[in-house]
Amino acid sequence: MGLLESIRGPRDLKALSPEQLTVLAGEIREFLVDSVSRTGGHLGPNLGVVELTLALHRVFDSPHDKILWDTGHQSYVHKIVTGRHDFAKLRQEGGLSGYPSQAESEHDVIENSHASTVLSYADGFAKAFQVRGLDDRHVVAVIGDGALTGGMAWEALNNIAAAKDRPVVIVVNDNERSYAPTVGGLANHLATLRTTRGYERFLDWGKGVLGRTPVVGQPVYDILHGAKKGLKDFVAPQGLFEDLGLKYIGPVDGHDPEQMEQALRKAKGFGGPVIVHALTQKGRGYDPARNDEADQFHAVNPIHPETGLPIAKASGASWTSVFADEMVKVGAERDDVVGITAAMLIPVGLHKFAAAYPDRTFDVGIAEQHAVTSAAGLALGGLHPVFAVYATFLNRAFDQVLMDCALHKCGVTFVLDRAGVTGFDGPSHNGMWDMSILQVVPGLRLAAPRDAAQVRAQLREALDVDDAPTVVRFAKGTVGPEVPAVGRIGGMDVLRRTGPERNGGGEGGDVLIVSVGTMAEAGIEIADRLADQGIVSTVVDPRWVKPVDPELPKLAARHRLVVTLEDNSRIGGVGSAIAQAMRDAGVDVPLRDFGIPPEFLDHAAPGSILSRIGLNAQDISLQVVGEVARLAADTPPGETAKPVS
């Protein structure tokens, strides 16, 4: 029986000897490689925090003390030492989440999977404990150097540092990476701390570096800290954090249990805010991860544990790769097009553009708000920026899209990867809000391509707009077969007509099906199922879902029922926008909108989630048939069907 099997909770760690801790760390790494290679998941980050996590749970008393993770993808070891050893269905329906989950354990405090937020949570916890008089509790926030590139982290640090009597321990897990190597002035500063490995003076820090630092530049430095120590030509390595008003401990070898525990105990006893700077290696102990230059196995699909090679080869091109290839072609044709990424160059497909045009590619770190307003500045400066980002992460920068891009009529194109139901990463990663949130932005145009050909075409259409922001959204995974159009009405593609005038001629019928983006195949299947019941339908892809094509209400008026299909929230989504457009046009035809209900969706395979919420052809067809039957029953013989409320 190995040591790992005896660890059922944090208390079991406290009695282990240093030698046993070393053995346990090795067993945990073996467990992670074996388990995650089967299911897929975030492997590299967790291999890098084994000793750090063991030290945290030996020094602090979870859940009495609060241990918070930013981001939560580095919490697998935390799950293991808090008694969760069953990784057989990690990130799958009925299995463990890939992030902390309050439903799983009292040790999981926040379900944190959007970066740079943990310090704000920590500040709130510390204030709550102080107000409640709970002075025997500690708050520990683990944040990566990548997440420290986010502005929200520095807003929180400003508050944390102001309270000298509130004990907050901030562990900077410094592995020089987020997805890829961390960039920016802060990264340069942390690199200096790594290389000096102590308190010696270093030469790369001073007014010049502060002036070039995107997050803590000279103006912010003066405002936040009053330059209380003054700016010197040379400062001590810990100077940045101590000038913030934070006690600094480190750098510490994050893979040395004794060093980590000693540093954490010192921080615990200080009684105020403390930074513990831990140096770790992403992918530690697993050569395939360490040797992977791209992201050191940040996240993997199932792999062969011995080699790290994928078990299954991709069955076709991904949505992301289609965009990536088209961007390179666009870059060759237009020297005004530039790319922006928020620390996710490879995941969002900008790496090929960056390789071809490095001077026209900007990685701003995990700073989506800054990315959007910087893009506005690029547009005002005469360029056309393309900000490629996960759909769920653009939520963080809505104000900047609205007030900095749209208000100034900036020609910025947002390419939203992983739109719709993404599944395995859980509720925070489903891109199911963008088409609702962005509906309210004046002037913004939003495209939802249904296939690879439309990604290419609509990306270029978006880039031709220079007086308003544009959005192109697409799904995660392998792109499906091309869905050809059989006609065009206004700017909409007709995908199917059924009935006596099948695929030609008349434009009326019983049901108008408006399929958005990847719902095109479902829309066609629904039309065919309805045809089997004698129901005549027309399927259209609006292509650009915002603004609503003026021909759509006219087309709706020639049908008895309108059905909208979207992989977005039903609340305020495309269906709602079409209903509004129909009301504005005086078209009084009933509409049924099918989309994602207003709830957070647990992790599972995307197909399983869609079936559970009834967003599939079979379930929708049954409801539409019932609705058509009800309309017919409400219509007296010889009269046209009346709309229903």
N, C-alpha and C positions, 0 to 999 in steps of 0.2 A: 504494500500500500504506500503510495507516494504521499508527500506532505500536503499536496494540493487537496487531496480527498478529505483531509482532516480540517480544512479551513471552511467553516460554515458561517463565520461572521468575523468582524474586525477584532473582537476580543481574542480570537484564536491566534492572531498574529503577535500579540504582545509578549507571549512567553517564549518566542522562538529566539534561538541564539543567532549570532551573525552568520555562522556557517550554515545554519538551517535556512536563513533568509536567502542566501546565495543559491542554495539548492531549489528553494521554492520559486525564485525568480526564473530559473531555468525551466522548471516544470510549467510555469505559466506561459512562457514563450512557446514551448512545445505544444501546449494546449491550444494557444491562439492560432499557431500556424496550421495545426491539424483541423481545428474547427472552422476557421474562417476560409480556409482553402476549399472546404466543402460547400459552404453557403454563400460565400462572397461577403464583402463588408469592408470596414476600415481597418486594414491590417497594420500598415506602417506606423500610424500614429500611436497605436496601442502597444506595439513592441517597444516603442520609445519611452513609455511612461511606467514600466513595470516597477522599478525600484522606487521611483517617485511616489507612486500610489501606495506601495507598501509602507513607506515612511509616513505618509499622510495619515494612514489609518492606525499606525502605531503611536503617533504623537497626539493625535486628536481623537475625540470620542464621538464618532458619528453614531446616531443622528442628533445627539445632544448638541454637539458642535456641527455647524453646517459646512459641508464641503461641496462647492459649486464648480461646475466644469464649463469652460468656454474653449472650443465648442464641445458639445457632448459626444462627438464621435470618438473622443479619446477616453471614454469611460468604460471600456470593456473590462479592464483589469479591476476597476472599482466594482463592477457587477460581480466579478468572480469572487473577490474577497468579502463581498456582502452576501454571499451564499447562493449566487445564481450560477450554477455550473452547467446547466443544460443549454448548450449553444446549438443543438441539432437543428433548430428551426429559427436561427437568428435572422431577424428582419423579414421573416415569413409569417403568414397568418397563423395566429395562435402561439407564436414563439416570442422570444425576447426582442424588444425594440433595439435598433442600432444606436439609440440615444438614451439618456436617462429617462425614466418613465415613472411618474408618481404612482401609476397603477401597479407597478411591479414591486416597489420596495419603499420603505420609509427612509431609506438612505438616499433616494433620488429626490432631490429637492426641487429642481427646475428642469423642465424638458427643453434644454437649451441647445438648439441646433443652428441658430443664426448667430454669426460671430460678433464679438466685441460688446456683448451685452452683460457679461457676468459681473463686471465691476459695479454696474448700476444695481443689480440685484444685491450684491454684497453690501453696498452702501445702505440700501433700504433695510436689509436684515440687521445691520449693526445699529441703525437708528431705532428700529423697532425694539431690539433687546435693551437699548439704553432707556427708552421711554418706559418700558415695562419693568425696569429694574433688574433685568436678568444679567447680572454682571459676571456670571460664571460660565458664559458661553462665548465661543469664538466663531468667527466667520472666516472661512478659507476660500479664496477664489483662485482657481487654476486657469491661467490664460496663456495662450501661445504667443510667441513673438509675432506671428502673422496677424493674429487678432488685435494686437496692439497698434496695427496700422489704421484701425478704424477710429474715427473721430469720437464716437460715443464713449470709447474706453477712456479717452482723455477728459471728456466732460465729467465722467465719474471720478477719475483720479483727482480732479480739482476739488470735488466735494469730500472725498475720503481724506485727502491730505489736510483739509481744514480742521478736522476733528482729532486733536492729538490724544484724546482719551477714549476713542472708540477703537477697540482691537479688531483690525482687519488684516489678515495675512494674505498677501498677494503673491502667488507663486507663478513666476514667469517661466513657462516651459519653453526654453529657447533651443529650438532645433534648426533654426535658420530657414524655416519653411512654413508656408501655409499649405496650399496644394503643391506649389513649386517654390523655389527659393524666394524668401521674403525680400521685398524691394523697398527703397526709400531711405530717407535720412535716419529714421529711427533704427532701421535694420543696420545701417552703417555704424551707428553708435553702439548697438549691441554687439556687432562684430568686433568693435574695438575692445569691449569688455571681455569678449572671449579670448582675444589674442593677448591682452595684458595679464589676464588671470590673476588680478590682484588690485592693489590700490596705487600702483605706480602712475605717474603722470603719463598722458599720452598726447600725441602731436596732432591728431586728426579732429580735434574738437575745439570749438571756439566760435567767434562771431561768424566766420565764413560758413561753417557747417550748419550752425543754427539758422542762418539766413536761407540755406538751401533745403532745410528740413520741411517737408510738406505738412507734417502734423503739428510739430512744436517748433515753429519758426520764431524769429525774433519778436514779432508783434504779440503772438500768443504767449510766448515766454514771459514778456514783460507784463502783460495783462494778468495772467494767472498767478504769477509768483512775485510780482513787484521787483523782480531782479534783486532780491534781498541779499544775495551774495555777490551781485554784480557779475558782469560777463568778463571773463578773463581770457587771455590768449590761450592758456592751458588750464584744464580742469582735471580733477581726479576722475577716474572711471565711473565712480558712483555718483558723480556730480549731478547728472540730469535728474535722478530720482530724489536725491537729497535736496536739491533746489526746489523740487516740487513740495518739499516738506515731508518726505517719506524716508523712514529708516531703510537703509539698503544693506542686505547681506548677500555676499557672493562675489564673483560667480562661484557656484557650487557644482561639483560633478554629480549630475542627476542620476548616475548609475552606480554611485558609491553609497550604499545604504547608511553607513555610519556618518558620512558627511551630510547627507540629506537630513537625517534625524537630528543631528546636532544643530544644523541651521534652523530647522523648523522649531525645535525646542527653544532656541534663543528668540525666535520671532514670537512664539507663543507667550513667552514671559515678558515681552517688552511692554505690553499694555496699550499700544497704539498702533497706527498703521505701519506696516512693514512690507518691503519688497524682498522676496527671496528669489534670487536669480539662479535658476537651475539649467545647466547645460546638458542637453540630451541628444540622442541620435535617433532620428526617425528610422524605423525598420531594424533597430538594434537586434543583433543575434541571428539575423536571417539574411544570408548573403544575397539571394535573389532580390530582396527588397533594397538592401544597401547599395546594390550595383545598378539599380534602376534609376537612371538619371532624370527621367521625366518627373516622377512624383514619389519615388521610393515606396511604391505600393500604397499610396494614400488610400485608395479604395480599389478593390479587386472584385471581379466576378470569380466564380469557381476556378481554381488553379490546381495544377499538380504540385503538391507540397514539396517534392524533392527538387523540382526545377523552377517553380514559379511560373511556368508556362500555362496559358489558358487551356482549360479542358475542352471547351467548345469554341470553334472559330465562328466569327460573325457570319450570319447567313446572307448578308447584303449590306449595302451602304447605310450608314446611319443618317438621320436628319442632320446631325451636327457636321458630318463629313461633307454632305452636299453643300451646306452653307460655306464650310471652310474652303472647298475647291472653287466655289463661285466668287468668293471674296478675292482670291488670288487673281482670277481673271479680271475682275473689276479693277483691282489695283493696277494692273498693267495698262488699262484703258484710261483711268482717271487718276491723275496725280494729286487731286484734291481730297481723295477719300483716305481717311485715317481710321485706325482701330483702337478701341479702348477696352481694357479688361480690368476687373476688380480681383486680381490675384488668381485668376482662373484661365490662363491663356490656353492650355490644352483642353480642359473640359468644355469650353464654349467654342472651340474650333478656330481660334485666332492664331494658333501657332504657325500655320502655313503662311499666312499673311505676314506674320512677324518675321519669319525666316526670309521671305522675299523682300520685305520693306521694313527693316528694323527701325529706321528713322521715322516711320509713320505709324508706329505701334506704341501705345502707352499703357503700362501696367501701373495702376495707381494704388495697389494694395487693397485690403478689404475695406473699401471706402466708397460705397455705392452713391451716397449723397454727393460727395466730392466729384465722383466720376461724371455724374449727370451735369452738374454745373460747369465743370471743366469742359465737357462736351459742348455746352452752350457757348462758352468762350471761344472754343475752336471754330464753331459755326460762325459766330460773329466776326471771327478773324479771317474768314474766307475759305474755310475748309468744310468738308462734309464728314463728320465723325460717325462711326458705327460703334455703338456700345453694345457688346455682346454679353449677356448676363442671364443667369437662371431666372425664369419668370417669377419664382417666389421671392427672389432677392430684390427685384425692382420695387416690390412693395415698400421697401425701406426708404426709397427716394421719391415718393410721390410728390411731395411739396416742390422738389427741385424740377420734376417734370412739368408740373403745373405752372409754377411762378418763374422759373429761370429759363425753361425752354419754350413752353407754349406762349407765355405772355410776351416774350420777345420774338416770337415767330421764327425760332431757330430751326434750321434744317438739320436736325439730328435724327439718325435712325437707330432705334432700339431693336435689337434682335434677341428675342426671348426664347431661350433654350429650355427644355424640360417643361413646356406648357402642358396643362391638363393634369390627368392623374398619373403620377410617376410611381407610386406604390411603395416600394421596399423601404425607402428612407422615412416613411411615416408622414404625419400630418403637416409638419413644417415645410416639407419639400414639394408637396403637390402644387403645381402652378395653376391654381383654380380660381384666382381672384383678379387676374390682370384685366380681363375683358369687362369686368364690372367696375373696377377702380378707375380705369382709363376712360370709361364712357363720359365722365364729367369734364374732361379736359377739352376746352374749346380749341377747335382747329386741328386737333390730333387725328391722324388717319391710322387705322389698324387693320392689318391683313392677317388672314389665317390660311396659309397654303394647305392644300389637301394632299399634295404629293411632291416629289422631288422637282418636277418641271415647274411647278408653281412656286416653290421656294426660290428657284433661280429667277423666274420672271418677276415675282413680286418684290424680291430684294432690289432688283434694278428699278422697278417702278417707284419704290420707296426712295431710292437714291436720287431720283429725278425731282423729288419735292424739296425745294430749298427755302420755303417760307413757312414751314410748320414741322413739328415733330411727327415722325412716322414710326410704326411698330410692325415688326414681322415676327409672328410667334409660331413655334412648331414643337413637336412632341419629343419625348425621349425614346431612344432605341432605334430599331431598324425601320427605315422608310418602306412603306408598302408599294404595291404596283401602281403604275400610272392610272389615274381615273380620267378617261377622256371625256371631253364635253361633246354633246350632240347638237349644241346650239348656243346662242348668246342673246340675252335680253338685257339691254342697257350694259352695265358692267358685270353682270352676273353670268356665270356659266350654267347652262341647262345640262344636267347629268342624266336625266331619265324622264321620259313621258310614257305613260301606260294608257291602255284603252284603245278604242278604234283607230285613233290617229297616233299610234305609238311612235315616239321619237321623230315626229314631224307634224307640221301643220298647226292645229289649234293649240292655244295656250291656257285653256281653262280645264276644269275638272272638279272632282270632289275634294281632293286634298292637295295643298301646296306644302311640300316638305322643304324647309330651308336647312341645309346641312352645313355646319361650320367646320372648316378645316378637316381634321382627321375623322370627323363623323360622316364623311362622304360615303364610305362603303356601307355604313349602317343605314344611311338614308336610301341608298339604292336597294338594299335588301328589304327595307320596310316597304318601299314602293312595289316590289315584286310580290311580297306577301299580301299587300292590299289588293293587288291585281288578281290574285287567286280568289279573293272574296268579291270580285266584281267591282272594286273601288278604283276609280280613275285618279291618278295622281301625277304631279309634276315635281321633280326634284331639282332644286337649284343650289348652287354654291355661290354665295354672294362675293366671295374672294375678299373684298374689302368690307369688313363688317361695321366699320365706323368711318365715315358717316353711312347711314343706311341709304342704299341706292334708291333714288326717287322712283324707279320703275317697279320696285318691290311692292309698295302698296297697291299700285295699279294691277299688278299680277295677282295679288291676294284677292282683289275684288272680283276676280273671275273664278274663284274657288269657294267652296262652302266651308272649308276649315283650313287654318294655317297651323302647321306643326314646325317648331324650331328645335334643332338638335345642337347642343354645344357641350364641350368638355370643360365647362366653366361653371361657376356658381349660377344658379337660377336667379338669385337675387341681384337685380341690376345688370344682368348680363345682356347678351345679344337678343334673346327673346324679348326682354323688357324694352330694349331699344326699338325693335321692330314693332312691337305693340304700340309704343308711343308714336312712331312714324305713321302707323295706320290710323290712329286716332286723329293725328294732325291733318291727315289727308281725307278725313271723313269716311274712311272705309270701316264699316261696321260688320266685320267678319270675325267669328270666334277664333281664338288662338290658344293653342296648348304648347307651352314651353317645357322642353325636357333638358335637364342639365343636372348639375351636382347640387344636392341639397345643402342648406346652410349648416354644415357640421364639419368637425375635424375628422378626417378619415384615417383609421388605424392602418399600420403597415401591413401590406399584403401584395400579392401579384396584382398588377393593374387590371387584368381581365376579371379577377375575382372581385375586386372593388366595384367595377362597373356593373357586374351582375348583381351584386348585393344592393346597389342603389337603383337598380332597374334601368340603367342606361345602356341597354342593348336592344338589338333589332326585334327579338322575340317579344320582350315585355312591352316595348313601345308599340309594336304592331297591335297587340291585344287591346291596349288602351285606345288606340286610334280607331280600330274597328268598332269598339263600343261607343266611342264618341260620334262616329258617323251614323251608327244605328240610332242613337238618341236624337241626332239632328233630323234624321228621316222620320222618326216617330212623331216628332213635334211639328212636322210639316203636313198640313192638310193636302189631300189629293189635288193636283193641278196647280199648286202654289210653289213658289221658290222657297227653299229652306231659309228660315229666319235665324239670325245669330242667337247664340245662347249667352247667358251672363257668366 
